[in-house]
Amino acid sequence: MMVLFTKQQDTMCSVDKVSSWIKTLNLVFSLTLLHGEAAHLKIGVPENYDGIFPWYLTKLPDLPLTYTDLMVGGDDEGIFGVESGFLYALKPLDREKQPSYSLQVSFTASMHPQSFTVEVCVIDKNDNVPVFREESMRGSVQLGLLKGIPFMQVEALDQDDRNTAHADLRFSLLDQTPRIPASHMFYVDADTGEVSLTEDGASTLDPEMCGRYKLSVMVQDMGGRANAFFSTGTVLVEVTGNTWSSPDPVRLQENLPGPYPIPISQVKWSGSSVEYSLEGEFPEMLFTINREGVIYLNAPLDRETQDQFHISIVVERPDGREIAKPVELRVMVGDANDNRPTFPQMQYHTVVKELATKGTEILTVQAADNDDPKTDNVRIFYRLVGQVPESPWNLFRVDRDSGVITVQVDSMEGTAPQYTLTITAEDAKGLNSSCTVIVKVLDENNNPPVFSQHEYGPFHLPEDAPVGATVTAVAAWDSDERGGDSWLVDYRLESGNEEEVFSLVTDRQTNEVSLVLNKVLDFERENEYILVLSAQNPVALVRGRYGPASTSTVSIFIDDINEGPVLSQSHYEVTVREGEEPGRVIATIRAYDPDSHPIRYSLRGDTKNYFSIGKYSGELKTVQALDREENSTYTMEVVAEDGRNSSLSASTLVTVHILDVNDNSPVLVGDYSWKYLCTPRWEDQALVLASRDSDGPQHGGRLNFSLRTEPTVQRNWKLTPINDTHTNLSLNIAYLAPDVYIVPFTISDSSSPPRSTFINLPVTVCTCNLRGNCRTAAKQLSGMPTLQSTLGVLLGTLGVIGTILIVIFVRLSYQNSPPPGKANQERVPLKMTL
């Protein structure tokens, strides 16, 4: 069987003819009879039909051409019938009474009884008005309920089809009486009918001002559209008080013995069934609440960890929606003396000066007790219980209440360099802890350094001793603690070293000072030094003073050494104009000998002997004229020797720069005989002319090209500069007859006055093809071969080649002729024609 369905869309229209109902209201799907097997037919029929009866519902499809005994069964009320292949109804249908009918249509065809089922579905019409379940509804709202939390629900019924818009109900609030303290205290959810408070209602609800409200509500079908049926109802709302408020604060002693859990407080919501939960900063499960609102403590509290708790108590509906603002329970934790005083650190370090007097404070130790500071549980007492080394015992004292450690003797001189003290802190219950204090006895500078000798030397230094050489090393002794600031010694040269010839280098590990040569010695200038050396500590003396034993004298004699010459300059820069007359003094080299010996000068590196130098005067001269274009710079070395010892010498570099003179004319560079210009003139076609000037940039920097002033030249040609050394030569007119032209022009340099070169440049002008290739024979230049001479050479060459070929052919024909008889062989002469 195959069943197909169609949904009826419009059930409100009326029709006048049976055929119209069949077309618009019936939903008919194919009825197929295959091999005697019946199919189902399903049709939709609107209820409450008020037209003409019998009401023809549908034509039964696919009946055979001939059949008998057509009848309908399954209709106990006799509403349906069949006639001429049509199914009809005799009275209106009511969906609310019976929503569907299952009919059996039977007939006989070809002597065989057959049947099929017709299902008639009654289509709903909006013919029922929605009504509230109760004419007068009652509810109560609790004080403190939040906005949007339902406290009751209004319900309505509609007998129309629930699957259509006919039973799609919408609720609304029409009026509120009285309208105090606000006109919109309540809200009705349009879809569910749930009644809740508005923002104004939740914030201003007051049972003393108004304890009862009457609400007018309406319900509509068709989803609340304009053509919907509706009815109204009344809701009486009682405003009730609520026990929902913050409970009194609770004070609990820490470390309660139990057993746990311990109930500590209780809250209650006086309205509908709710669930409670706790929120706040406390460990999970430390506090819990049951369904009755009883709050439990589940473990001991520790005041030192947290001395109070602020617990928010949340009330919610079973669906998890919060219905009122949370209330707060404050839990305060009482203190028990269960903490020992502790020091913030286990070990302290401090110092005491060795000259400290009795009563000097050296350190304050403070312990802390985590018990309640408002109780006596935190009162702490301090005691000194140990000292290492133990002797002498009564060096230090600690105050019982403040923890201040002081010196108990008149002076710490002669004591150990360090002591370790053990201090205990104890509360009223006897709980205690300890720490150690390491006291370092700080040495003070009460002993000045002293030298073992009042005078050192004399020491001898050669005049050529290198800078950095050590003259001697001495030390002053200090009786203070070795390695401390009071033991360290700063040395200073008080006199005899005004020119800073010597310097001091101190070894801080041994306090030894080295006297070091700081500058080059000169016997001729100073041959003896008497130095006064002083020794002092870097920190001030606290007792005593620096006396004669803290100074000493160092004597140094300088031994004379023969020294070499010394040049006044390490490098000389000299300038000379090129072409200048030889023999002129261009520089004078100066040197002096510390021992006043004569000095001899010589040149080194002047391989071409362009220069000479006076043997004793040091005058540097040119030997021949110099050309800058050949070489612009000469570098040589001047050597000054000791006149008595040639192994002692000094040298300096001399650089001679040759100044340029405009002694070269510019020249044209390149071969232009194979180049040409096209006529008529091509745009942007030009010959690029290049030039060069051997002089420097001052004279030959920019080269200028200029045409001869003849009118024909000026008319036919044009020069366009490209850069300092190149220019473009191009036609100045649109057309110039093909030929070889001599273009006269001048190249000048940029000097004042300038040097110039006159040029007659042959330039080929020819007609060109589309590719720019010259296709017109150029005019023969003088000295070049002519057409007649070329033809003569060609014909002469061909004649010589022809003669040689004739000789070869004759010889070959003679050698191939029949041989004569042997008797006559020697008489036959050789035949050869030239």
C-alpha positions in Angstrom: 0.0 0.0 0.0 1.1 3.6 -0.7 -0.4 6.5 1.3 0.4 10.1 0.4 -0.7 13.1 2.5 -1.5 16.8 1.9 -2.1 19.5 4.6 -5.2 21.7 4.4 -4.1 25.3 4.8 -7.3 27.4 4.8 -10.2 26.2 6.9 -12.1 29.5 7.3 -13.4 30.1 3.8 -16.9 29.1 2.6 -17.9 27.7 -0.8 -21.1 27.4 -2.8 -20.5 24.4 -4.9 -19.6 20.8 -4.2 -16.9 20.9 -6.9 -15.2 23.8 -5.2 -15.0 21.9 -1.9 -13.5 18.9 -3.8 -10.8 21.1 -5.4 -9.8 23.2 -2.3 -10.4 21.1 0.8 -9.8 17.5 -0.1 -6.3 16.1 0.0 -6.3 13.1 -2.2 -3.3 10.9 -2.9 -3.2 8.2 -5.5 -5.3 5.1 -5.0 -3.9 2.1 -6.9 -5.3 -1.3 -7.3 -2.6 -3.9 -8.2 -3.5 -7.6 -8.6 -6.5 -7.3 -6.3 -4.6 -5.6 -3.5 -6.3 -2.5 -2.1 -4.7 0.8 -1.4 -5.5 3.5 1.2 -7.1 6.9 0.5 -6.7 9.7 3.0 -8.7 13.0 2.8 -9.0 16.1 5.0 -12.5 17.5 5.6 -13.1 20.8 7.6 -15.4 20.6 10.5 -18.7 22.6 10.9 -19.6 22.6 7.2 -22.8 24.7 6.8 -23.5 24.2 3.0 -25.8 22.0 1.0 -26.1 18.3 1.8 -25.3 15.7 0.7 -21.8 17.1 0.8 -19.7 15.5 -1.8 -16.3 15.0 -0.3 -14.2 13.4 -3.1 -14.4 11.2 -6.2 -13.1 7.7 -5.6 -10.1 7.3 -8.0 -9.2 4.4 -10.3 -12.5 2.5 -10.0 -12.9 0.0 -12.8 -15.2 0.9 -15.8 -17.7 -1.7 -14.7 -18.4 -2.5 -11.1 -21.4 -3.4 -8.9 -22.4 -3.4 -5.3 -20.5 -0.2 -4.4 -21.1 0.6 -0.7 -19.3 2.2 2.3 -18.9 0.6 5.8 -17.5 1.5 9.2 -19.9 4.4 9.7 -22.0 3.6 12.7 -23.8 7.0 12.7 -24.7 6.8 9.0 -22.9 10.1 8.1 -21.2 8.9 4.9 -22.3 7.3 1.7 -21.2 6.6 -1.9 -22.9 7.4 -5.2 -21.7 7.4 -8.8 -18.1 7.0 -7.6 -18.3 9.9 -5.1 -18.0 9.8 -1.3 -20.4 12.2 0.4 -21.4 13.3 3.9 -25.0 13.9 5.1 -24.2 16.3 8.1 -21.4 18.5 9.5 -18.4 17.0 11.3 -17.2 18.0 14.7 -13.4 17.6 15.3 -13.8 18.0 19.1 -16.3 15.1 19.1 -14.5 12.7 16.7 -11.2 13.8 14.9 -11.2 11.1 12.2 -13.2 8.3 10.6 -11.9 5.0 9.0 -14.3 3.9 6.2 -14.3 0.7 4.1 -15.4 1.1 0.5 -16.3 -2.2 -1.2 -17.4 -3.2 -4.7 -17.5 -6.2 -7.1 -15.6 -6.2 -10.4 -15.2 -9.1 -12.8 -17.1 -11.3 -10.3 -14.5 -10.6 -7.7 -15.3 -8.6 -4.5 -12.8 -5.8 -3.8 -12.4 -3.1 -1.1 -10.1 -0.3 0.1 -9.9 2.0 3.1 -10.8 5.7 3.1 -9.5 7.7 6.1 -11.3 10.9 6.7 -9.4 13.4 8.9 -11.5 16.3 10.3 -9.7 19.6 10.0 -9.9 21.9 13.0 -11.5 25.3 12.9 -11.0 27.9 15.6 -14.4 27.5 17.2 -13.4 27.3 20.9 -12.6 30.2 23.3 -9.6 29.7 25.7 -10.6 29.8 29.4 -8.6 29.9 32.6 -8.7 26.7 34.7 -9.9 28.7 37.6 -12.1 31.8 37.5 -10.3 33.3 40.5 -6.6 32.4 41.1 -4.6 32.9 44.2 -0.9 33.2 44.9 1.6 34.6 47.4 4.8 36.5 46.9 7.5 36.6 49.6 9.3 39.7 50.6 12.9 39.7 49.2 12.1 37.8 46.0 14.3 38.8 43.1 13.0 40.3 39.8 11.9 37.7 37.2 11.6 34.8 39.7 8.1 33.2 39.3 6.1 32.8 42.4 2.9 31.3 40.7 1.5 30.4 37.3 -1.8 31.0 35.6 -3.2 28.2 33.3 -5.8 28.1 30.6 -7.4 25.5 28.3 -8.5 25.6 24.6 -10.3 22.6 23.1 -9.0 23.3 19.5 -6.2 21.3 18.0 -3.1 21.8 20.0 -0.9 21.4 16.9 -2.4 24.5 15.3 -2.4 28.2 16.1 -6.0 27.8 17.3 -4.7 26.5 20.6 -1.5 28.6 20.7 -2.2 30.6 23.9 -0.6 33.9 25.0 -1.0 35.5 28.5 -0.9 39.2 29.4 -1.4 41.4 32.5 -4.2 43.9 32.0 -4.3 45.8 35.3 -2.9 45.9 38.8 -4.9 47.1 41.8 -3.8 49.0 43.8 -1.0 50.7 42.0 1.1 51.4 45.0 3.9 51.8 45.7 4.4 51.5 41.9 2.0 51.0 39.0 3.9 48.1 37.4 4.9 45.7 40.3 4.2 42.4 38.5 4.9 40.7 35.2 3.1 37.8 33.4 5.2 35.7 31.0 3.3 35.6 27.7 4.3 32.0 26.9 4.2 30.2 30.2 1.8 32.3 32.3 4.4 32.6 35.1 3.9 35.6 37.4 7.0 37.4 38.8 8.0 40.7 40.2 9.3 43.5 38.0 12.4 45.7 38.9 10.0 48.1 40.7 8.2 45.3 42.4 11.3 43.6 43.7 12.7 46.9 45.1 9.6 48.5 46.6 7.4 45.5 47.7 6.2 46.3 51.3 3.5 44.3 53.1 2.9 47.1 55.5 2.1 49.5 52.7 0.1 47.0 50.7 -0.4 43.4 51.7 -2.7 42.2 48.8 -2.9 42.9 45.1 -5.6 42.1 42.5 -4.3 41.4 39.0 -6.5 41.3 35.8 -5.0 38.8 33.3 -6.1 37.8 29.8 -5.5 34.7 27.7 -5.7 34.7 23.8 -5.4 32.0 21.2 -4.0 32.3 17.7 -0.6 33.4 19.3 -2.2 36.6 20.4 -3.1 37.9 16.9 -5.8 40.5 16.2 -8.5 37.9 15.3 -7.9 35.7 18.3 -10.5 34.6 20.9 -9.8 35.7 24.4 -11.0 35.5 28.0 -10.0 37.2 31.2 -9.4 36.2 34.8 -8.5 37.6 38.2 -5.4 36.8 40.3 -5.3 37.7 44.0 -1.7 38.0 45.3 -0.9 38.0 49.0 2.4 39.7 50.1 4.0 37.7 52.9 6.9 38.5 55.1 10.1 36.5 55.0 12.5 35.1 57.5 15.3 35.4 55.0 17.9 37.7 56.7 21.5 37.7 57.7 22.0 35.6 60.9 23.9 36.9 63.9 27.7 36.8 63.8 29.2 33.6 65.3 32.4 33.5 67.4 34.2 30.2 67.5 37.4 29.2 69.4 40.2 27.9 67.2 41.1 24.2 67.5 37.7 23.1 68.9 38.0 19.4 69.9 34.8 18.3 68.1 33.1 15.9 67.3 32.5 17.3 63.8 30.3 18.5 62.1 29.2 21.2 64.6 26.1 23.2 63.8 26.9 26.9 64.2 23.9 28.8 62.6 20.7 28.5 60.6 18.7 30.4 57.9 15.3 29.7 56.3 13.4 30.9 53.3 9.7 31.0 54.2 8.4 30.6 50.7 8.3 27.6 48.3 10.8 24.7 48.3 14.4 26.0 47.8 18.0 24.8 47.9 20.8 26.5 49.8 24.5 26.9 49.0 27.5 28.7 50.6 30.1 30.9 48.9 33.2 32.6 50.3 36.9 32.5 50.8 37.3 29.3 52.8 38.6 25.8 52.1 36.1 23.5 50.4 33.8 21.6 52.7 35.0 23.6 55.8 31.5 25.0 56.0 28.3 23.3 54.7 24.6 23.8 54.7 21.7 21.3 54.6 18.2 21.5 53.0 16.8 22.9 56.3 19.3 25.8 56.2 21.5 24.5 59.1 25.1 25.6 58.7 27.9 23.2 59.9 31.6 23.6 60.7 33.3 20.4 59.5 37.0 20.9 60.7 39.0 22.8 63.3 39.8 26.4 62.6 43.2 28.1 62.8 43.0 31.8 63.7 46.6 32.3 62.5 45.6 31.1 59.0 42.3 33.1 58.9 40.8 35.0 61.8 37.4 35.6 60.3 35.1 34.4 57.5 32.4 36.1 55.5 30.1 33.4 54.2 27.5 34.3 51.6 24.4 32.1 51.8 22.6 31.7 48.5 19.0 30.5 48.1 17.9 29.0 44.7 15.0 27.3 43.1 15.4 23.6 42.3 16.2 24.6 38.7 19.2 26.6 39.9 17.8 30.1 39.6 18.7 32.4 42.4 15.4 33.8 44.0 16.7 36.3 46.5 19.8 38.3 47.4 22.4 36.3 49.4 22.6 36.9 53.1 26.0 36.9 55.0 27.1 35.0 58.0 30.2 36.4 59.8 32.3 33.9 61.7 35.0 35.2 64.0 37.8 32.9 65.3 39.0 33.2 68.9 42.6 32.8 69.8 44.3 30.0 71.7 48.0 30.2 72.8 49.1 27.6 70.3 52.0 29.4 68.6 55.6 29.6 69.7 57.4 32.9 69.1 59.7 32.7 66.1 62.6 34.9 64.7 62.2 36.1 61.1 65.7 34.6 60.5 67.7 31.9 62.1 71.0 33.7 62.0 72.0 37.4 62.3 75.3 39.1 61.5 76.5 42.3 63.2 79.7 44.1 64.0 81.1 45.9 67.1 84.1 48.2 67.0 87.1 47.1 69.2 87.0 50.5 71.0 83.3 50.3 71.7 82.4 51.3 75.3 80.1 49.6 77.8 76.4 49.9 76.9 77.0 50.2 73.2 74.0 48.7 71.3 75.1 46.4 68.6 71.8 44.7 67.4 68.1 44.3 68.3 66.5 40.9 67.7 62.7 40.7 67.4 60.6 37.5 67.5 57.0 37.3 66.3 54.1 35.3 67.7 51.1 34.5 65.5 48.7 34.5 68.3 46.1 37.3 68.8 48.0 40.6 69.3 45.2 41.8 71.5 46.0 39.1 74.1 48.9 38.3 76.4 49.6 35.2 74.3 52.0 37.3 72.2 54.1 38.7 75.1 57.7 37.6 74.5 60.8 37.4 76.8 64.5 37.2 75.5 67.5 35.5 77.1 71.2 35.0 76.2 71.8 31.3 76.7 75.1 30.7 74.9 78.4 32.4 73.8 81.3 30.9 71.6 84.0 31.3 72.6 82.9 31.3 76.2 85.7 33.4 77.7 85.4 36.0 78.7 81.8 35.3 79.5 80.2 38.7 80.4 81.0 40.5 77.2 77.4 40.9 76.0 73.9 41.3 77.4 70.3 41.0 75.9 67.4 43.1 77.3 64.6 40.7 78.6 61.8 42.7 77.0 63.2 44.6 74.0 65.7 42.1 72.6 68.5 44.8 72.5 72.0 43.4 72.6 74.7 45.6 74.2 78.4 45.5 75.2 79.0 44.8 78.8 82.8 45.6 79.1 84.7 48.8 78.9 86.6 47.9 75.7 86.8 45.0 73.2 90.5 45.3 72.6 92.3 42.0 72.8 89.2 39.9 72.5 88.5 37.3 69.8 87.8 38.5 66.3 84.3 36.9 66.3 81.7 35.6 68.8 78.6 33.5 68.2 75.7 34.2 70.6 72.5 32.1 71.2 69.3 34.0 72.0 66.0 32.5 73.0 62.5 34.0 72.7 59.8 32.6 75.0 56.1 33.4 75.6 54.0 33.2 78.8 53.1 29.6 78.2 56.8 28.6 77.9 56.7 28.1 74.1 60.1 29.2 72.7 62.5 29.3 69.8 66.1 30.4 69.4 68.4 32.1 66.9 72.2 32.7 66.6 73.9 36.1 66.4 77.4 36.2 64.9 79.2 39.3 66.2 82.4 40.3 64.4 84.8 42.5 66.4 85.7 45.3 63.9 89.3 46.4 64.0 89.8 50.2 64.2 92.6 52.2 62.9 94.5 53.0 66.1 98.1 52.1 64.7 99.8 54.2 62.0 102.1 52.4 59.4 105.9 52.8 59.9 108.9 52.2 57.6 111.7 49.9 58.7 114.3 52.5 57.3 114.4 56.2 57.2 116.3 56.2 53.9 116.5 53.8 50.9 119.3 53.9 48.2 121.0 55.4 46.5 119.8 53.5 43.4 121.4 53.9 39.9 119.3 54.0 36.7 120.8 54.2 33.2 119.5 57.2 31.1 118.0 54.8 28.6 116.0 52.8 31.2 112.6 51.9 29.7 109.4 53.4 31.0 107.8 50.9 33.4 111.1 49.8 34.9 111.0 49.2 38.7 113.6 51.1 40.7 112.9 49.5 44.1 110.2 48.0 46.3 109.7 49.0 50.0 107.0 48.4 52.6 105.6 50.1 55.7 104.4 47.9 58.6 100.9 48.4 60.3 100.0 46.6 63.5 96.2 46.6 62.9 94.3 43.6 61.7 95.8 42.2 58.5 93.6 42.6 55.4 91.3 45.3 57.0 91.0 48.9 56.0 93.0 49.9 59.0 95.9 47.7 57.9 96.0 48.8 54.2 98.6 51.5 53.4 98.3 54.3 50.8 101.7 55.6 49.6 102.5 59.0 48.3 105.5 60.9 46.9 105.5 64.0 48.9 108.4 65.8 47.1 111.1 65.3 44.5 108.6 64.1 41.8 107.1 67.3 40.7 107.4 66.4 37.0 105.9 62.9 37.7 109.0 61.1 36.4 108.1 58.2 38.8 104.9 56.5 39.9 103.9 54.1 42.7 102.3 50.7 42.4 101.0 49.1 45.6 100.4 45.4 46.2 97.3 45.3 48.4 98.0 41.7 49.5 101.4 42.6 51.0 101.3 46.4 51.5 104.5 46.5 49.4 105.0 49.5 47.1 107.1 49.5 43.9 108.7 52.7 42.6 108.3 52.6 38.8 109.8 54.8 36.1 107.0 56.8 34.5 108.8 59.0 31.9 111.9 58.8 29.7 115.0 60.0 31.6 117.4 62.7 30.4 120.8 62.8 32.0 121.6 66.2 30.5 118.5 67.7 32.1 118.4 65.9 35.5 120.9 63.4 36.9 119.7 63.0 40.5 116.3 62.5 42.3 115.7 62.7 46.0 112.1 61.4 46.7 110.2 61.7 50.0 107.8 58.8 50.4 104.9 58.8 53.0 102.6 56.0 54.2 99.1 56.5 55.5 96.0 54.4 56.0 93.0 54.9 53.7 90.8 55.4 56.8 91.3 58.0 59.4 93.3 57.2 62.6 91.1 57.0 65.6 93.9 57.1 68.0 97.5 58.3 67.7 99.0 60.3 64.7 101.4 59.9 61.8 105.0 60.7 62.8 108.5 60.7 61.2 108.4 56.9 61.1 105.7 57.1 58.5 108.0 58.8 56.0 111.2 57.8 54.3 113.6 59.1 51.6 114.6 57.3 48.3 117.8 58.5 46.5 118.2 57.8 42.7 121.2 58.6 40.5 121.0 58.7 36.7 123.9 57.3 34.6 124.7 59.0 31.3 124.1 57.1 28.0 125.1 58.3 24.5 121.7 59.0 22.7 120.9 59.2 19.1 119.5 62.2 17.2 115.9 63.3 17.7 113.9 64.7 14.8 111.5 67.6 15.4 108.8 66.1 13.2 107.8 62.5 12.5 106.4 63.4 9.0 106.9 66.3 6.5 104.4 67.4 3.8 106.0 69.5 1.0 104.4 71.0 -2.2 106.2 71.9 -5.4 104.9 73.3 -8.7 105.6 71.0 -11.7 108.2 72.3 -14.1 109.9 74.5 -11.4 113.6 75.1 -11.9 115.8 72.5 -10.2 118.0 73.4 -7.2 115.5 75.2 -5.1 115.2 74.4 -1.4 111.8 72.9 -0.8 112.2 71.9 2.9 114.6 71.9 5.8 114.8 68.8 8.0 115.6 69.6 11.7 117.1 67.2 14.2 119.1 67.7 17.5 121.4 65.4 19.4 121.0 65.3 23.3 124.7 64.8 23.6 125.5 67.8 21.3 127.2 65.5 18.7 127.2 66.6 15.0 124.4 65.2 12.8 124.6 63.9 9.2 121.5 63.7 6.9 120.9 61.4 4.0 118.0 60.3 1.7 116.5 56.8 1.4 113.9 55.7 -1.1 114.6 58.3 -3.9 115.4 55.7 -6.5 115.3 58.1 -9.5 117.5 60.8 -7.8 115.0 63.6 -8.2 116.0 65.1 -4.8 119.1 65.9 -2.8 119.7 66.8 0.9 122.5 68.8 2.5 124.7 66.5 4.5 124.9 68.8 7.5 122.2 71.5 6.8 119.2 69.1 6.2 118.1 71.3 3.2 116.0 69.2 0.7 116.3 70.3 -2.9 115.0 69.2 -6.4 117.6 67.9 -8.8 115.5 68.1 -12.0 112.2 69.5 -13.1 109.2 67.5 -12.0 106.2 66.5 -14.2 102.8 66.0 -12.4 101.5 63.9 -15.3 104.4 61.5 -14.8 104.0 61.2 -11.0 101.9 63.5 -8.7 103.4 62.4 -5.3 106.9 61.4 -4.2 107.6 59.7 -0.8 111.1 59.3 0.7 112.8 58.8 4.0 115.3 61.3 5.6 117.9 59.6 7.9 119.7 61.7 10.7 122.8 59.9 12.1 125.0 60.7 15.1 128.2 62.2 13.7 130.3 60.1 16.2 128.3 56.9 16.2 126.6 56.0 12.9 124.6 53.2 14.6 122.5 55.9 16.4 120.1 57.4 14.0 116.5 58.6 13.5 114.3 58.9 10.4 111.3 60.7 9.2 109.1 60.4 6.1 108.9 63.3 3.6 106.0 63.4 1.1 106.3 65.8 -1.9 103.1 66.7 -3.7 103.5 68.1 -7.2 101.1 71.0 -8.0 99.5 70.9 -11.4 100.3 73.4 -14.2 98.2 73.8 -17.3 100.7 72.4 -19.8 98.5 69.9 -21.8 95.9 70.7 -24.4 92.7 68.6 -24.6 92.6 66.0 -27.4 89.8 64.1 -29.3 89.6 60.4 -28.3 88.3 57.6 -30.6 87.8 56.6 -34.3 84.8 58.2 -36.0 85.5 57.2 -39.7 83.0 54.3 -39.6 80.2 56.3 -38.1 77.5 58.3 -39.9 74.4 60.4 -39.6 71.1 59.8 -41.4 69.4 62.3 -43.7 66.7 63.3 -43.5 67.6 63.9 -39.8 66.5 61.1 -37.4 65.3 62.2 -34.0 67.8 61.6 -31.1 70.6 60.4 -33.6 74.0 61.9 -32.8 77.7 61.1 -32.8 79.1 60.9 -29.3 82.5 62.7 -29.2 84.9 62.0 -26.4 87.9 64.1 -25.2 90.7 63.9 -22.6 93.0 66.3 -20.9 96.1 65.0 -19.1 96.1 67.9 -16.6 94.5 67.7 -13.2 90.8 68.6 -12.5 91.8 72.2 -11.7 92.8 72.8 -15.3 91.2 70.0 -17.3 88.1 69.2 -15.3 85.4 70.4 -17.8 86.2 70.4 -21.5 84.2 72.7 -23.8 83.3 71.9 -27.4 82.5 74.8 -29.8 81.8 74.9 -33.6 83.6 77.3 -35.8 81.7 80.6 -36.2 81.2 80.1 -40.0 77.4 80.5 -40.8 77.3 77.3 -42.8 78.8 75.3 -40.0 76.5 76.9 -37.4 73.5 76.2 -39.6 74.2 72.6 -40.5 75.6 71.2 -37.2 74.9 71.3 -33.5 77.0 70.3 -30.4 75.1 69.2 -27.2 77.2 68.6 -24.0 76.7 65.3 -22.2 79.1 65.6 -19.3 82.5 67.1 -18.6 84.3 65.1 -21.3 81.6 64.0 -23.9 79.3 65.9 -26.3 76.8 64.9 -29.0 77.3 66.0 -32.6 74.1 66.0 -34.6 72.4 67.7 -37.7 71.0 71.1 -37.0 68.7 71.0 -40.1 66.1 68.6 -41.2 67.9 67.5 -44.4 71.5 67.6 -45.6 72.6 66.1 -48.9 74.4 62.7 -48.6 78.1 63.3 -48.6 81.3 63.4 -46.4 81.5 66.7 -44.6 84.4 68.2 -42.7 83.1 69.6 -39.4 85.5 72.1 -37.7 85.3 72.6 -34.0 87.5 73.5 -31.0 88.0 71.7 -27.6 89.1 74.0 -24.7 89.9 73.2 -21.1 88.6 75.1 -18.0 91.8 76.8 -17.1 92.3 80.6 -17.2 93.6 81.3 -19.8 92.4 78.0 -21.5 94.3 75.7 -23.7 92.5 74.7 -26.9 92.8 72.2 -29.8 91.3 72.7 -33.3 89.7 69.7 -34.9 88.5 69.0 -38.5 86.4 65.9 -38.2 85.2 64.1 -41.4 81.5 63.1 -40.9 79.5 60.8 -43.3 75.9 61.8 -44.0 73.8 59.3 -45.9 70.2 58.1 -46.5 69.2 55.2 -44.2 66.7 52.4 -44.4 64.0 51.7 -41.9 66.5 49.9 -39.6 68.8 53.0 -39.6 71.5 51.4 -41.9 73.3 53.6 -44.3 72.3 52.7 -47.9 73.9 55.4 -50.0 77.6 55.0 -51.1 79.7 57.6 -49.4 82.0 59.9 -51.3 85.5 58.5 -51.9 88.1 60.0 -49.5 91.5 60.9 -50.8 94.0 58.1 -50.7 91.3 55.4 -50.9 91.2 53.0 -54.0 88.8 53.9 -56.9 86.4 51.7 -58.8 88.6 51.6 -62.0 91.7 50.5 -60.0 89.7 47.9 -58.2 88.5 46.4 -61.6 92.0 46.4 -63.1 93.4 44.5 -60.1 90.5 42.0 -60.4 91.0 41.4 -64.2 94.8 41.0 -63.8 94.3 38.4 -61.1 91.8 36.5 -63.2 94.3 36.4 -66.2 97.1 35.0 -64.1 94.8 32.3 -62.8 93.6 31.4 -66.4 97.2 31.0 -67.6 98.1 28.6 -64.8 95.0 26.5 -65.5 95.9 26.2 -69.3 99.4 24.9 -68.5 98.0 22.3 -66.1 95.5 21.0 -68.7 98.1 20.8 -71.5 100.5 18.8 -69.3 97.8 16.4 -68.3 96.7 15.8 -72.0 100.3 15.1 -73.1 101.0 12.6 -70.3 97.8 10.6 -71.3 98.7 10.2 -75.1 99.4 6.6 -76.5 103.1 5.5 -75.9 105.3 5.2 -79.1 107.3 2.0 -80.1 110.2 1.1 -77.9 112.7 1.7 -80.8 111.6 5.2 -81.4 111.1 6.1 -77.7 114.3 8.2 -77.3 113.7 10.1 -80.5 110.4 11.6 -79.7 110.8 15.1 -78.3 108.9 16.4 -75.2 105.8 18.3 -76.3 104.9 21.2 -74.1 103.1 24.4 -75.0 103.1 27.4 -73.0 
